[in-house]
Amino acid sequence: MELFSDLRLTSDRGESVRCRLADNFLSRLIGLVGQQAPPKGKGILIRPCKSIHMFFMRFAIDAVFLDRNFYIVKLIRNLKPGKIIYPVPDAWQVLEVASGSLPASFTEGMRLTVNAI
């Protein structure tokens, strides 16, 4: 099953992440649980989502909490399995990628450009 074919999120410096959109109950529930780490530059965008858990995860992630307009409201790098991130104010969605694969130009307060691919 191809996981990464829906969207590309790009910073103002041109660095991007290709991601699958998880916007229904089942895809949001499963997310990246039980899977292998996605390749660098690929991930999953879960919406709506204000909080995440790392139960049953096999790898650490970088998590980018975004508002409805794709502004980064919180960024957490190297989030280990077993952790919980409680609701993030103003967040509406979260981008999850394997730890260490988030572009360096992604910073809090930045607005990402979204393109369908």
C-alpha positions in Angstrom: 0.0 0.0 0.0 1.4 3.4 -1.0 1.2 5.7 2.0 2.7 8.9 0.6 0.8 10.3 -2.3 -1.6 13.1 -1.2 0.1 16.4 -0.2 3.3 18.3 -0.2 4.0 20.8 2.6 6.7 23.3 1.7 8.6 25.9 3.7 9.5 29.4 2.4 13.0 28.0 1.7 11.7 25.3 -0.6 12.2 22.3 1.7 9.2 20.0 1.7 7.6 16.9 3.1 5.4 14.6 1.1 2.6 13.2 3.2 -0.6 11.2 3.2 -3.7 12.8 4.6 -5.4 11.0 7.5 -8.7 12.6 7.9 -11.2 9.9 8.7 -11.6 7.9 11.9 -9.7 4.8 10.9 -6.8 6.5 9.2 -6.4 8.9 12.2 -6.7 6.1 14.7 -3.9 4.0 13.0 -1.6 6.9 11.9 1.9 5.5 11.9 1.2 2.9 14.7 2.8 -0.4 14.1 4.5 0.7 10.9 8.2 1.0 9.9 9.6 4.5 9.9 8.7 6.4 6.7 11.6 7.4 4.4 13.2 10.8 4.8 10.9 13.5 3.5 7.7 11.5 3.9 5.1 11.4 6.6 1.5 11.6 7.5 -0.8 14.7 8.2 -3.5 13.9 10.7 -6.6 16.1 11.0 -8.4 17.1 13.0 -5.8 16.6 15.7 -4.6 18.6 18.7 -2.8 15.9 20.7 -0.9 12.7 19.9 0.3 9.6 21.7 3.3 7.4 20.9 1.9 4.1 22.2 2.7 1.1 20.1 5.1 3.1 17.9 8.3 1.4 16.7 10.3 4.6 16.2 10.7 8.2 17.3 9.1 11.0 15.3 9.3 14.7 14.7 5.8 16.3 15.2 4.6 19.5 13.7 1.4 21.0 15.1 -0.3 23.3 12.6 -3.4 25.5 12.7 -6.0 25.5 10.0 -4.0 27.9 7.8 -0.8 25.7 8.0 1.1 28.0 10.5 3.4 25.9 12.7 2.1 26.5 16.3 4.4 23.8 18.0 7.3 21.7 16.8 8.6 18.7 18.7 11.7 16.9 17.5 12.7 13.3 18.5 9.5 12.4 20.3 10.1 8.9 21.7 7.6 5.9 21.8 5.4 5.8 24.9 5.1 9.6 25.2 1.9 11.7 25.2 1.5 15.2 23.9 -1.5 16.8 25.4 -3.7 19.2 23.4 -1.8 22.0 21.8 -3.7 25.3 21.8 -4.6 26.6 18.3 -3.5 23.3 16.6 -5.9 21.7 14.2 -3.6 19.1 12.5 -0.3 17.4 13.0 2.4 16.4 10.6 4.4 13.3 11.7 7.7 12.3 10.1 10.5 9.9 11.3 12.8 11.6 13.8 15.6 13.5 12.2 13.9 13.8 8.8 12.0 17.1 9.3 13.5 19.8 7.2 15.7 22.3 9.2 13.8 25.2 7.8 10.5 24.2 9.5 10.2 26.5 12.5 7.4 27.6 14.8 5.5 30.6 13.4 6.2 29.7 9.8 3.4 29.1 7.3 3.8 26.1 5.1 2.5 26.0 1.5 0.3 23.1 0.7 0.1 21.4 -2.7 -1.8 18.4 -3.9 0.4 15.8 -5.7 
